Amino acid sequence: MRVSPFRERAITRHGGVVKLSTPVEQIEVCDRMVCDVITSEGNIYHAKKAHVSDLDPKLTVSFDVERSLNP
């Protein structure tokens, strides 16, 4: 998957990071919002405003619930 150069510049200009094809191991939720994303390589990404994913929302919810029930 590619991100348009315009969108990537808009994200990085404001301090954001664009990661493509990065497997996620865990999504941490704080106060009903995603606060951290931990990759399968162990990198932790924290966002002040948002995390953006192209994963189907149904899979994201399934992934999050599964992790919450089986820490």
C-alpha positions in Angstrom: 0.0 0.0 0.0 1.2 3.5 -0.8 0.4 6.8 0.9 0.1 9.8 -1.4 3.1 12.1 -1.1 0.8 15.0 -0.2 -0.8 13.0 2.7 2.6 11.8 3.9 4.0 15.3 3.9 1.0 16.6 5.8 1.5 13.9 8.5 5.2 14.3 8.9 5.2 18.1 8.8 3.3 18.0 12.0 5.6 15.5 13.7 3.7 12.3 12.6 5.2 9.1 11.5 4.1 7.0 8.5 4.7 3.3 8.8 3.6 0.9 6.0 3.2 -2.9 6.3 4.1 -2.8 10.0 2.6 -5.8 11.9 1.0 -4.7 15.2 1.3 -6.9 18.3 -0.8 -4.9 20.7 -3.2 -1.9 20.7 -3.4 -0.2 24.1 -6.5 1.7 24.9 -6.7 4.5 27.6 -10.0 6.4 28.3 -11.7 4.8 25.3 -9.0 6.0 22.9 -5.9 4.3 21.4 -2.9 5.6 23.4 -0.1 3.2 22.2 0.5 0.8 19.4 3.2 -1.9 19.9 4.6 -3.5 16.8 5.7 -7.1 16.6 9.3 -5.8 16.6 8.6 -4.2 20.0 8.5 -0.6 18.9 6.0 1.5 20.8 4.2 4.4 19.0 2.4 7.0 21.1 0.2 9.6 19.5 -1.1 12.8 21.1 -4.0 13.0 18.7 -4.5 9.9 16.6 -3.3 6.6 15.3 -4.4 5.8 11.7 -4.8 2.3 10.4 -6.1 0.8 7.1 -7.1 -2.4 8.8 -10.8 -3.3 8.6 -12.5 -1.9 11.7 -14.1 -5.2 12.4 -10.7 -6.8 12.6 -9.3 -4.0 14.8 -12.1 -4.5 17.3 -11.7 -8.2 17.2 -7.9 -7.8 17.7 -8.4 -5.4 20.6 -11.0 -7.5 22.4 -8.9 -10.6 22.0 -5.9 -8.9 23.6 -8.0 -7.5 26.4 -9.4 -10.9 27.3 -6.1 -12.8 27.0 -3.3 -10.4 28.1 
